[in-house]
Amino acid sequence: MSRVPDIVPVTDLRQDAAAVLRRLRGSREPLVITQRGRAAAIMLSPESYERSRQEREVLRLLARGEREISQGKGHSLDSVLREADDLLEGDS
């Protein structure tokens, strides 16, 4: 069962941006900003944004690895784990 996203109308954001930012900081979930009843933007805390960016990078690397394997290329497990450790340490 999927979770219903937090929704904030753009008028609420305009009227009390500080409260919306406090709400965002207190949650790990994104806020959907609506305008005229439709989603207009998504707001994330800096921590959530960075976590999402790291997850996308890991997925990109996995997809690249899958392509290389299907093309007959490959890397040793040690070199892959070393690259992953370097990536994770560099973003911390």
Stockholm file with secondary structure:
# STOCKHOLM 1.0

chainA/1-92         MSRVPDIVPVTDLRQDAAAVLRRLRGSREPLVITQRGRAAAIMLSPESYERSRQEREVLRLLARGEREISQGKGHSLDSVLREADDLLEGDS
#=GR chainA/1-92 SS CCCCCEEEEHHHHHHCHHHHHHHHHTCSSCEEEEETTEEEEEECCHHHHHHHHHHHHHHHHHHHHHHHHHTTCCCCHHHHHHHHHHHHHHTC
#=GC SS_cons        CCCCCEEEEHHHHHHCHHHHHHHHHTCSSCEEEEETTEEEEEECCHHHHHHHHHHHHHHHHHHHHHHHHHTTCCCCHHHHHHHHHHHHHHTC
//
